[in-house]
């Protein structure tokens, strides 16, 4: 199981990688493993903003469907539409090609409330 140290994590198993004022968001390696084979992601074509703690879409796997919760607030600048044709990228490369959404952060201080890699590992029992 992979736990990149440069990411921030949520208790709902999303991650965010910050580069400048842009946060790239996806689901953790742990989450995709628990979900099983991802078959569909639902993020609205008209999404323009997200709010920390609120759902911005859903992820469907063979076992279940789960909401995707925003770890940060901001303006949506990119959605990984490649996942429409290849949702398995979330399973294959959760922290790379399996990213879901990119956001221009409106309040970088929200990052302070997210989990560090060590806190996330403790949460999931690693």
C-alpha positions in Angstrom: 0.0 0.0 0.0 1.3 3.4 -1.0 1.2 6.5 1.3 3.0 9.4 -0.3 4.4 11.8 2.3 3.9 14.9 0.2 0.1 14.7 0.3 -2.6 15.7 2.8 -5.4 13.3 3.5 -9.0 13.3 4.7 -10.8 10.9 7.0 -13.0 10.1 4.0 -10.0 8.8 2.1 -9.4 11.6 -0.3 -5.9 13.1 -0.9 -4.8 16.5 -2.1 -1.4 17.4 -3.6 -0.6 21.1 -3.5 1.4 22.8 -6.2 1.4 26.6 -5.9 -2.3 27.5 -5.3 -3.6 24.4 -7.1 -4.8 21.3 -5.3 -5.0 18.0 -7.2 -7.6 15.7 -5.5 -8.1 11.9 -5.8 -9.0 8.9 -3.7 -6.3 7.1 -1.7 -4.7 3.8 -2.5 -6.3 2.4 0.6 -9.7 3.6 -0.5 -9.5 2.1 -4.0 -8.3 -1.2 -2.5 -11.4 -1.2 -0.2 -13.8 -0.3 -3.0 -12.5 -2.9 -5.5 -12.6 -2.4 -9.2 -13.7 1.1 -10.0 -16.2 1.1 -12.9 -17.5 4.7 -13.0 -16.8 8.2 -11.7 -19.5 10.8 -11.6 -18.3 14.4 -11.5 -20.7 16.9 -13.0 -19.7 18.5 -16.3 -21.0 21.8 -15.0 -19.0 21.8 -11.7 -17.3 25.2 -11.2 -16.6 25.3 -7.4 -16.2 22.9 -4.5 -16.6 23.4 -0.8 -14.5 21.6 1.8 -16.4 18.8 3.4 -19.1 18.7 0.7 -19.7 16.0 -1.9 -18.5 16.9 -5.4 -19.3 13.6 -7.1 -19.3 9.8 -6.6 -17.2 6.8 -7.3 -18.8 3.5 -8.3 -17.0 0.2 -7.9 -18.1 -3.4 -8.2 -18.7 -3.6 -4.4 -20.4 -0.2 -3.7 -21.0 3.5 -4.6 -19.4 6.2 -2.4 -19.5 10.0 -2.4 -16.4 12.0 -3.1 -15.8 14.7 -0.5 -13.8 17.8 -1.1 -10.8 18.2 1.1 -10.5 21.9 0.2 -12.6 24.7 -1.2 -12.1 26.5 -4.5 -12.6 27.0 -8.2 -12.5 23.9 -10.3 -9.8 24.3 -13.0 -9.7 20.8 -14.4 -11.5 17.5 -14.2 -9.9 14.2 -15.3 -12.3 13.3 -18.0 -10.0 10.5 -19.1 -11.5 8.6 -16.2 -14.8 8.4 -18.1 -13.2 6.0 -20.6 -10.6 4.5 -18.1 -12.0 4.5 -14.6 -9.6 1.7 -13.7 -6.8 4.3 -13.6 -8.0 5.0 -10.0 -7.1 1.4 -9.2 -3.9 1.3 -11.3 -2.4 4.7 -10.3 -4.4 6.4 -7.5 -1.8 9.1 -7.0 -0.9 9.7 -10.7 -3.2 9.1 -13.7 -6.1 8.4 -11.3 -6.4 12.0 -10.1 -10.0 13.2 -10.2 -10.2 17.0 -10.0 -7.9 20.1 -9.8 -8.9 23.1 -7.8 -7.6 26.7 -7.3 -7.7 26.9 -3.6 -9.8 29.7 -2.1 -8.6 29.2 1.5 -5.2 27.4 1.8 -5.6 27.4 5.6 -8.0 24.5 5.1 -5.0 22.3 4.5 -4.2 22.7 8.2 -7.2 20.6 9.2 -6.2 17.7 6.9 -4.3 14.6 8.0 -0.5 14.2 7.6 0.7 10.9 6.1 1.4 9.5 9.6 -2.0 10.4 10.9 -3.7 8.9 7.8 -1.6 5.7 8.2 -2.8 5.5 11.8 -6.4 6.0 10.7 -6.2 3.0 8.4 -4.2 0.8 10.6 -0.8 0.9 8.9 
